[in-house]
């Protein structure tokens, strides 16, 4: 049985804002033509962070870009490392 989709409405206001900020950063990669490093360094993160955000976005959509460290026991949420 598949997991139900995660909706933005389950996010706290700060988590929604964070997810949208991260989406603005990674949307250039979604269009292709740039490297993770070209996106990461101007935004003061390392390329592995961009890779983590991209994986979260691919797996969960916008909710996958939010940090879930406040919800460590949730089986439905993408967890930040």
Secondary structure, DSSP 8 states (H G I E B T S, - for coil): -------GGGS-HHHHHHHHHHHHHHHHHHH-SS-HHHHHGGGT--HHHHHHHHHHHHHHGGGGGS--TT-TT-SSS----
